Amino acid sequence: MTEPASDTQSPAPQPTKTAEGRVRQHLRAGWIALLIFVTLGTVLEALHAFKSAQYLGVGNEIRRLMWTLAHAHGIGLGLLHIAFAATLQLLGARVEASDRMAMASRLLTVATVLLPGGFFIGGIVTYGGDPGVGVLLVPIGALALWLAILLVGMTTVEREPAADARGQGSSAAHTSSAGDSQS
């Protein structure tokens, strides 16, 4: 009789582990993306400082633009991963385990690869005033990012009324404001 009780207890911690894993995954992805794209920015600054013809030359405006866009989008997406991890943490394990947030997680990861990657690859080989074919990845990455933000937004909007209907939202808000006044 002891075994069925342990079977019913063991599934409860697993969503928390999965939720914690997703938070850690996005924290790691965010900080790694920041490291990569801050490094890219530093390299671009060095190319500029040393007046590299491959970067600053008259025919390389598109390369400069594409690589600058890769750097900027990579930094922004790295910060977005960290914000997503914080959102998961704040909304709780039930929301973290939802299919909608799992899909948002995957879409955000896809966007982090395709958006800056497409810009960077598009700047490696340029054709006159046009970027390379890698830039075709950018709209796919942008769509993935838009969908991820939409899913997170829908989840955060849904979460508040559901919590208030059970009475948890008002007590959580009261506890939060009481804790703030004591600080």
C-alpha positions as a Markdown table, in Angstrom:
| # | Residue | x | y | z |
|---|---|---|---|---|
| 1 | Met | 0.0 | 0.0 | 0.0 |
| 2 | Thr | 2.9 | 2.3 | 0.5 |
| 3 | Glu | 3.9 | 2.1 | -3.2 |
| 4 | Pro | 0.7 | 3.7 | -4.6 |
| 5 | Ala | 1.1 | 6.6 | -2.2 |
| 6 | Ser | 4.7 | 7.2 | -3.4 |
| 7 | Asp | 3.5 | 6.9 | -7.0 |
| 8 | Thr | 1.0 | 9.7 | -6.5 |
| 9 | Gln | 3.6 | 11.8 | -4.7 |
| 10 | Ser | 6.5 | 11.5 | -7.3 |
| 11 | Pro | 4.8 | 13.3 | -10.2 |
| 12 | Ala | 4.3 | 16.5 | -8.2 |
| 13 | Pro | 8.0 | 17.5 | -8.0 |
| 14 | Gln | 8.6 | 16.8 | -11.7 |
| 15 | Pro | 6.8 | 19.9 | -13.1 |
| 16 | Thr | 8.9 | 22.0 | -10.7 |
| 17 | Lys | 12.1 | 20.4 | -12.0 |
| 18 | Thr | 10.9 | 20.9 | -15.6 |
| 19 | Ala | 9.9 | 24.5 | -14.7 |
| 20 | Glu | 13.2 | 25.1 | -13.0 |
| 21 | Gly | 15.0 | 23.6 | -16.0 |
| 22 | Arg | 13.2 | 25.9 | -18.4 |
| 23 | Val | 14.1 | 29.0 | -16.3 |
| 24 | Arg | 17.8 | 27.8 | -16.1 |
| 25 | Gln | 17.8 | 27.1 | -19.9 |
| 26 | His | 16.7 | 30.7 | -20.7 |
| 27 | Leu | 19.0 | 32.2 | -18.2 |
| 28 | Arg | 21.9 | 30.3 | -19.7 |
| 29 | Ala | 20.8 | 31.1 | -23.3 |
| 30 | Gly | 20.4 | 34.8 | -22.4 |
| 31 | Trp | 23.9 | 35.1 | -20.8 |
| 32 | Ile | 25.5 | 33.1 | -23.6 |
| 33 | Ala | 23.8 | 35.2 | -26.3 |
| 34 | Leu | 25.0 | 38.3 | -24.4 |
| 35 | Leu | 28.6 | 37.0 | -24.3 |
| 36 | Ile | 28.5 | 36.1 | -28.0 |
| 37 | Phe | 27.0 | 39.3 | -29.2 |
| 38 | Val | 29.0 | 41.6 | -26.9 |
| 39 | Thr | 32.1 | 39.9 | -28.3 |
| 40 | Leu | 30.8 | 40.5 | -31.8 |
| 41 | Gly | 30.3 | 44.1 | -31.0 |
| 42 | Thr | 33.8 | 44.4 | -29.6 |
| 43 | Val | 35.2 | 42.8 | -32.8 |
| 44 | Leu | 33.2 | 45.2 | -34.9 |
| 45 | Glu | 34.5 | 48.1 | -32.9 |
| 46 | Ala | 38.1 | 46.8 | -33.4 |
| 47 | Leu | 37.5 | 46.5 | -37.2 |
| 48 | His | 36.3 | 50.1 | -37.1 |
| 49 | Ala | 39.2 | 51.3 | -35.0 |
| 50 | Phe | 41.8 | 49.6 | -37.2 |
| 51 | Lys | 40.1 | 50.9 | -40.4 |
| 52 | Ser | 39.6 | 47.5 | -41.9 |
| 53 | Ala | 38.8 | 47.8 | -45.6 |
| 54 | Gln | 36.7 | 44.6 | -45.4 |
| 55 | Tyr | 34.5 | 46.4 | -42.9 |
| 56 | Leu | 34.7 | 50.1 | -43.7 |
| 57 | Gly | 35.4 | 50.0 | -47.4 |
| 58 | Val | 33.1 | 51.9 | -49.8 |
| 59 | Gly | 31.5 | 48.7 | -51.2 |
| 60 | Asn | 31.0 | 47.2 | -47.7 |
| 61 | Glu | 28.1 | 49.3 | -46.3 |
| 62 | Ile | 25.8 | 46.4 | -46.5 |
| 63 | Arg | 28.2 | 44.1 | -44.6 |
| 64 | Arg | 28.6 | 46.8 | -41.9 |
| 65 | Leu | 24.8 | 47.2 | -41.7 |
| 66 | Met | 24.1 | 43.4 | -41.5 |
| 67 | Trp | 26.7 | 42.8 | -38.9 |
| 68 | Thr | 25.6 | 45.7 | -36.8 |
| 69 | Leu | 22.0 | 44.4 | -37.0 |
| 70 | Ala | 23.2 | 41.0 | -36.0 |
| 71 | His | 25.0 | 42.5 | -33.0 |
| 72 | Ala | 22.0 | 44.6 | -31.9 |
| 73 | His | 19.4 | 41.8 | -32.4 |
| 74 | Gly | 21.6 | 39.3 | -30.6 |
| 75 | Ile | 22.0 | 41.6 | -27.6 |
| 76 | Gly | 18.2 | 42.3 | -27.5 |
| 77 | Leu | 17.3 | 38.6 | -27.7 |
| 78 | Gly | 19.8 | 37.7 | -25.0 |
| 79 | Leu | 18.1 | 40.2 | -22.7 |
| 80 | Leu | 14.7 | 38.8 | -23.8 |
| 81 | His | 15.8 | 35.3 | -22.7 |
| 82 | Ile | 16.6 | 36.7 | -19.3 |
| 83 | Ala | 13.3 | 38.5 | -19.1 |
| 84 | Phe | 11.5 | 35.3 | -20.2 |
| 85 | Ala | 13.2 | 33.4 | -17.4 |
| 86 | Ala | 12.1 | 36.0 | -14.9 |
| 87 | Thr | 8.6 | 35.9 | -16.3 |
| 88 | Leu | 8.5 | 32.1 | -15.9 |
| 89 | Gln | 9.7 | 32.5 | -12.3 |
| 90 | Leu | 7.2 | 35.1 | -11.4 |
| 91 | Leu | 4.2 | 33.3 | -13.0 |
| 92 | Gly | 4.9 | 30.1 | -11.2 |
| 93 | Ala | 5.3 | 26.4 | -12.0 |
| 94 | Arg | 1.8 | 25.8 | -13.4 |
| 95 | Val | 2.2 | 28.5 | -16.1 |
| 96 | Glu | 5.8 | 27.3 | -16.8 |
| 97 | Ala | 4.6 | 23.8 | -17.5 |
| 98 | Ser | 1.9 | 25.0 | -19.9 |
| 99 | Asp | 2.0 | 24.1 | -23.6 |
| 100 | Arg | 1.8 | 27.7 | -24.6 |
| 101 | Met | 4.9 | 28.7 | -22.6 |
| 102 | Ala | 6.7 | 25.6 | -23.8 |
| 103 | Met | 6.0 | 26.7 | -27.4 |
| 104 | Ala | 7.0 | 30.3 | -26.6 |
| 105 | Ser | 10.3 | 28.9 | -25.2 |
| 106 | Arg | 11.1 | 27.0 | -28.4 |
| 107 | Leu | 10.1 | 30.0 | -30.6 |
| 108 | Leu | 12.3 | 32.4 | -28.6 |
| 109 | Thr | 15.2 | 30.0 | -29.0 |
| 110 | Val | 14.6 | 29.7 | -32.8 |
| 111 | Ala | 14.4 | 33.5 | -33.1 |
| 112 | Thr | 17.7 | 33.9 | -31.2 |
| 113 | Val | 19.4 | 31.7 | -33.8 |
| 114 | Leu | 17.7 | 32.9 | -37.0 |
| 115 | Leu | 17.4 | 36.7 | -36.5 |
| 116 | Pro | 21.0 | 37.6 | -35.7 |
| 117 | Gly | 22.3 | 34.6 | -37.6 |
| 118 | Gly | 20.5 | 35.6 | -40.7 |
| 119 | Phe | 21.9 | 39.1 | -40.5 |
| 120 | Phe | 25.4 | 37.9 | -39.9 |
| 121 | Ile | 25.4 | 35.3 | -42.7 |
| 122 | Gly | 23.8 | 37.9 | -45.0 |
| 123 | Gly | 26.8 | 40.2 | -44.4 |
| 124 | Ile | 29.5 | 37.6 | -45.1 |
| 125 | Val | 29.0 | 37.6 | -48.8 |
| 126 | Thr | 27.2 | 40.6 | -50.3 |
| 127 | Tyr | 26.1 | 41.2 | -53.9 |
| 128 | Gly | 26.6 | 44.8 | -54.8 |
| 129 | Gly | 24.1 | 46.7 | -52.6 |
| 130 | Asp | 22.3 | 43.5 | -51.5 |
| 131 | Pro | 22.9 | 41.2 | -48.6 |
| 132 | Gly | 23.7 | 37.5 | -49.1 |
| 133 | Val | 21.0 | 34.8 | -49.0 |
| 134 | Gly | 21.4 | 34.3 | -45.2 |
| 135 | Val | 19.2 | 37.3 | -44.8 |
| 136 | Leu | 16.2 | 35.1 | -45.9 |
| 137 | Leu | 16.4 | 33.6 | -42.3 |
| 138 | Val | 15.5 | 37.0 | -40.8 |
| 139 | Pro | 11.8 | 37.0 | -41.6 |
| 140 | Ile | 11.4 | 33.5 | -40.2 |
| 141 | Gly | 13.2 | 34.5 | -37.0 |
| 142 | Ala | 11.1 | 37.7 | -36.8 |
| 143 | Leu | 7.9 | 35.6 | -37.1 |
| 144 | Ala | 9.1 | 33.2 | -34.4 |
| 145 | Leu | 9.9 | 36.1 | -32.1 |
| 146 | Trp | 6.5 | 37.7 | -32.7 |
| 147 | Leu | 4.7 | 34.5 | -32.0 |
| 148 | Ala | 6.8 | 33.9 | -28.8 |
| 149 | Ile | 5.9 | 37.4 | -27.6 |
| 150 | Leu | 2.2 | 36.9 | -28.5 |
| 151 | Leu | 2.1 | 33.6 | -26.6 |
| 152 | Val | 3.8 | 35.0 | -23.5 |
| 153 | Gly | 1.5 | 38.0 | -23.6 |
| 154 | Met | -1.6 | 35.9 | -23.9 |
| 155 | Thr | -0.5 | 33.8 | -20.9 |
| 156 | Thr | 0.2 | 36.7 | -18.7 |
| 157 | Val | -3.2 | 38.3 | -19.5 |
| 158 | Glu | -5.0 | 35.0 | -18.8 |
| 159 | Arg | -3.1 | 34.3 | -15.6 |
| 160 | Glu | -4.3 | 37.4 | -13.6 |
| 161 | Pro | -8.1 | 36.8 | -14.0 |
| 162 | Ala | -7.7 | 33.1 | -13.2 |
| 163 | Ala | -5.8 | 33.8 | -10.0 |
| 164 | Asp | -8.3 | 36.5 | -9.0 |
| 165 | Ala | -11.3 | 34.2 | -9.5 |
| 166 | Arg | -9.8 | 31.7 | -7.0 |
| 167 | Gly | -9.0 | 34.5 | -4.6 |
| 168 | Gln | -5.3 | 33.9 | -4.8 |
| 169 | Gly | -4.6 | 37.1 | -6.8 |
| 170 | Ser | -5.9 | 39.4 | -4.2 |
| 171 | Ser | -4.1 | 37.8 | -1.3 |
| 172 | Ala | -0.9 | 37.7 | -3.3 |
| 173 | Ala | -1.2 | 41.4 | -4.1 |
| 174 | His | -2.0 | 42.1 | -0.4 |
| 175 | Thr | 1.1 | 40.1 | 0.7 |
| 176 | Ser | 3.2 | 41.9 | -1.9 |
| 177 | Ser | 2.1 | 45.3 | -0.8 |
| 178 | Ala | 2.5 | 44.5 | 2.8 |
| 179 | Gly | 6.0 | 43.3 | 2.2 |
| 180 | Asp | 6.8 | 46.4 | 0.2 |
| 181 | Ser | 5.7 | 48.7 | 3.0 |
| 182 | Gln | 7.9 | 47.0 | 5.5 |
| 183 | Ser | 11.1 | 47.4 | 3.4 |
